[in-house]
Amino acid sequence: MSKQVTPSKPIRSLDDAINHCQRLGMRLSRQRRFILELLWQAQEHLSAREIYDRLNRQGKEIGHTSVYQNLEALSAQGIIECIERSDGRLYGNISDSHSHVNCLDTQQILDIHVELPEELLQQIEEQTGVRITDYRINFYGYRQPEIAPMEV
C-alpha cells in the first residue's frame, strides 16, 4: 500500500476535497467526483460495495474496479479516510486527525474531534519517552436508551 500524504490544510468540504485533488494534479474523473459527492452527502463510513451499490441505485453507472481504484487513490493521497476492519475497509469523508465512537449494536462509526488535556499528553510522554505529535482515540459502546424526562 502506498504512503499516505497528509494535506496541508484539513479538508472540510466537498469543494476542499475537489480542490485538493486538483492541486495534486489528480484527474477529477466523473467516477471520482461521484464517489466524493456520495461520501460528503452520506456523512458516514461506507464499504466499497456500499458505495458501488448506492451510486448504481442513483443511476450513476460505475464499475466495481473503478470504485476500488478511485477509493485507493483518494485515500492514499489523504483526501478521504480509510478504516481497516476485520470485515473489510470502510471509507469516510473526514481525512484529518479525529477519533471514532464505535456503536456495537448498530455497527455505526461516528466521527468526533477530541482534544486531550495537555497535562495528560505530557504524562503519556513521560511514561513512554515518546513525544506525542498526533492521536486518535477509539471509543466503543452501545446506544443509550431514550430516557423519558421526569415529571414534576
C-alpha positions as CSV (number, residue, x, y, z in Angstrom):
1,M,0.0,0.0,0.0
2,S,1.3,3.5,-0.8
3,K,2.3,6.0,1.8
4,Q,-0.4,8.5,2.7
5,V,0.2,12.1,2.0
6,T,-1.3,14.4,4.6
7,P,-3.0,17.5,3.1
8,S,-1.5,20.9,4.2
9,K,-4.9,22.1,5.5
10,P,-7.8,20.0,6.7
11,I,-10.4,19.0,4.1
12,R,-13.7,20.3,5.5
13,S,-16.0,20.2,2.4
14,L,-16.6,18.6,-0.9
15,D,-15.1,21.7,-2.6
16,D,-11.9,21.3,-0.4
17,A,-11.6,17.7,-1.5
18,I,-12.0,18.6,-5.2
19,N,-9.5,21.5,-4.9
20,H,-7.0,19.2,-3.2
21,C,-7.3,16.7,-6.0
22,Q,-6.7,19.4,-8.5
23,R,-3.6,20.8,-6.5
24,L,-2.2,17.3,-6.5
25,G,-2.7,17.0,-10.3
26,M,-5.2,14.1,-9.9
27,R,-7.6,13.7,-12.8
28,L,-11.1,14.5,-11.5
29,S,-13.0,11.9,-13.5
30,R,-16.7,11.7,-13.4
31,Q,-16.4,8.5,-11.3
32,R,-14.1,10.1,-8.8
33,R,-16.4,13.0,-8.4
34,F,-19.4,10.7,-7.9
35,I,-17.5,8.9,-5.1
36,L,-16.5,12.2,-3.4
37,E,-20.1,13.6,-3.7
38,L,-21.5,10.4,-2.2
39,L,-19.1,10.4,0.8
40,W,-19.8,14.0,1.6
41,Q,-23.6,13.5,1.1
42,A,-23.7,10.3,3.2
43,Q,-21.6,11.6,6.1
44,E,-21.0,8.0,7.3
45,H,-18.4,5.3,6.8
46,L,-19.2,3.1,3.8
47,S,-17.6,-0.1,2.3
48,A,-16.6,-0.1,-1.4
49,R,-19.6,-2.4,-2.0
50,E,-22.0,0.1,-0.4
51,I,-20.5,2.9,-2.4
52,Y,-20.9,0.9,-5.6
53,D,-24.5,-0.1,-4.8
54,R,-25.6,3.4,-3.8
55,L,-24.1,5.0,-6.9
56,N,-25.7,2.5,-9.2
57,R,-29.0,2.9,-7.5
58,Q,-28.7,6.6,-8.1
59,G,-28.3,5.9,-11.8
60,K,-24.6,6.7,-11.8
61,E,-23.2,3.7,-13.5
62,I,-19.7,2.8,-12.2
63,G,-17.9,-0.5,-12.2
64,H,-16.5,-2.4,-9.2
65,T,-12.9,-1.9,-10.3
66,S,-13.4,1.8,-10.8
67,V,-14.8,2.2,-7.3
68,Y,-11.9,0.3,-5.7
69,Q,-9.2,2.1,-7.8
70,N,-10.6,5.5,-7.0
71,L,-11.0,4.8,-3.3
72,E,-7.4,3.6,-3.1
73,A,-6.1,6.7,-4.9
74,L,-8.2,9.1,-2.8
75,S,-7.3,7.5,0.5
76,A,-3.6,7.2,-0.5
77,Q,-3.5,10.9,-1.0
78,G,-5.2,11.7,2.3
79,I,-8.3,13.1,0.7
80,I,-10.7,10.5,2.3
81,E,-10.3,8.3,5.3
82,C,-9.8,4.5,5.1
83,I,-10.5,2.4,8.2
84,E,-9.2,-1.1,8.2
85,R,-11.6,-3.5,9.9
86,S,-11.6,-7.3,10.2
87,D,-14.6,-7.4,7.9
88,G,-13.1,-5.1,5.3
89,R,-12.3,-1.4,4.7
90,L,-14.6,1.5,5.3
91,Y,-14.3,4.9,3.8
92,G,-15.3,8.3,5.1
93,N,-15.1,11.9,4.1
94,I,-13.0,13.2,7.1
95,S,-9.3,12.8,6.4
96,D,-7.6,14.8,9.1
97,S,-6.9,13.5,12.6
98,H,-10.1,12.7,14.5
99,S,-11.5,10.0,16.8
100,H,-14.3,7.5,16.5
101,V,-17.2,6.2,18.6
102,N,-18.0,2.7,17.5
103,C,-21.6,1.7,18.3
104,L,-21.6,-2.0,19.0
105,D,-25.3,-2.6,18.4
106,T,-25.7,-0.7,15.2
107,Q,-22.1,-1.2,13.9
108,Q,-22.1,2.6,13.1
109,I,-18.8,4.6,13.4
110,L,-19.3,8.2,14.5
111,D,-16.6,10.8,13.8
112,I,-15.7,13.1,16.7
113,H,-12.9,15.6,17.5
114,V,-11.4,15.1,20.9
115,E,-8.8,17.3,22.5
116,L,-6.9,15.7,25.4
117,P,-5.6,17.9,28.2
118,E,-2.0,19.0,27.8
119,E,-1.2,17.5,31.2
120,L,-2.4,14.1,30.1
121,L,-0.3,14.2,26.9
122,Q,2.8,15.2,29.0
123,Q,2.1,12.3,31.4
124,I,2.0,9.9,28.4
125,E,5.2,11.3,27.0
126,E,7.0,11.0,30.4
127,Q,5.8,7.3,30.8
128,T,6.8,6.3,27.3
129,G,9.6,8.6,26.3
130,V,7.8,9.3,23.1
131,R,6.9,12.9,22.0
132,I,3.2,12.8,21.0
133,T,2.6,14.6,17.7
134,D,-0.9,13.3,16.9
135,Y,-3.5,10.9,18.3
136,R,-6.7,9.2,17.5
137,I,-9.0,7.5,20.1
138,N,-11.5,4.7,19.5
139,F,-14.4,4.6,21.9
140,Y,-16.8,1.5,22.0
141,G,-20.2,1.3,23.4
142,Y,-24.0,0.7,23.0
143,R,-26.7,3.2,22.2
144,Q,-28.2,4.6,25.3
145,P,-32.0,4.1,25.6
146,E,-34.1,7.2,25.4
147,I,-34.6,8.4,28.9
148,A,-38.0,10.0,29.5
149,P,-37.9,13.3,31.3
150,M,-39.1,13.2,34.9
151,E,-42.5,14.7,35.6
152,V,-42.6,17.4,38.1
